[in-house]
Amino acid sequence: MSVAIVTGAGGLVGSEAARHFAGLGMHVVGIDNDMRSRLFGLDASTRWQVELLEAELGAAYEHVEADIRDGEVLNRLFRRLGSDITLVVHTAAQPSHDWAAREPIVDFSINAQGTLNLLEVTRQRCPHAVFVFTSTNKVYGDSPNRLPLEERATRWEIAAGHRYAGGVLEDMSIDQSLHSVFGASKVAADVMVQEYGRYFGLLTGCFRAGCLTGPCHSGSELHGFLSYLMKCVVTDTSYTVFGYKGKQVRDNIHSAELIQAFDRFFRAPRAGEVYNIGGGRRSNCSVLEAIATCERVAGRRLRWTYEDVNRRGDHIWWVSGLDKFTEHYPGWRVTRGVTDICQSIYEANVERWIASTEAPAHA
């Protein structure tokens, strides 16, 4: 029996990973304690997604209600499964800049200590397993803001001819920059994942992602850009754009295509590798462009306001350079653009979102 451990199994990437690897015949053990509802409120709860996984996957899925900060619980679980574990997909995290600044110790304990706990039980109990870590482009801090950028009608864009014109590559320094508290905790985890590969020889991969999105996302104001934006359009909730004239650019990758990248790495793993991963040049948009797309897909207007103060350390322009990953795994590519992604988010969630806004009937 080949076992895949998936942390954050109720989240966007975790639930996609659980379905994918169960579909390959693996037994998936999902770890999730619905921390997202405690971080961002009940509307961001992942409980509904866990219930779907249990219903859809049946005996192929085993759910463990646990906190990755609890090393003893992890050790008991990994000891029970032992060498049957062939894959660990670590997606559980505290993902918000704003929240991290409020509770730095909690943020670091989840992102850094939780990751270290998982690495160590992997080394002790299943050292031949492949370890995939969902890192972030925020490990580069605000260094991307020093790129030569040009203001255009609806977006900021990098100067033509720059070596990062096709997307930011992994050789960008992570030093001498403002990371945000969240970015710093993810740097600690990212470097430790690399070290367990380079020093201990574990088959570890850091995937430094841009915006991750898709219909399984429990988007909230503090995290989940496209999902939350589409939800605001559908439910007539006011949305706030922070700084940069709304022209800040993000690339967006559908969670299913990210999991395809994880699958490629799982089949031909490397030790201590790092990849920038995201929508790249195929799938990116500014906030203004995203608003227009969501309005077009939903057929209604968004109520939004603008605050001329950007989030501290926020990127003005980010597009992931995919050259390294596609060189190592030439069969993989991004196929879904922003409009396709928004359409899938809308179709999968519109009924649930509308139902959530309807007042309960009184007897």
Secondary structure, 3 states (H helix, E strand, C coil): CCEEEEECCCCHHHHHHHHHHHHCCCEEEEECCCHHHHHHCHHHCCHHHHHHHHHHHHHHEEEECCCCCCHHHHHHHHHHHHHHEEEEEECCCCCCHHHHHHCHHHHHHHHHHHHHHHHHHHHHHCCCCEEEEEEEHHHHCCHHHHCCEEECCCCEEECCCCCCCCCECCCCCCCCCCCHHHHHHHHHHHHHHHHHHHCCCCEEEEEEECEEECCCCCCECCECHHHHHHHHHHHCCCEEEECHHHCCEEEEEEHHHHHHHHHHHHHCCCCCEEEEECCHHHCEEEHHHHHHHHHHHHCCCCCEEEECCCCCCCCCEECECCHHHHHHCCCCCCCCCHHHHHHHHHHHHHHHHHHHHCCCCCC
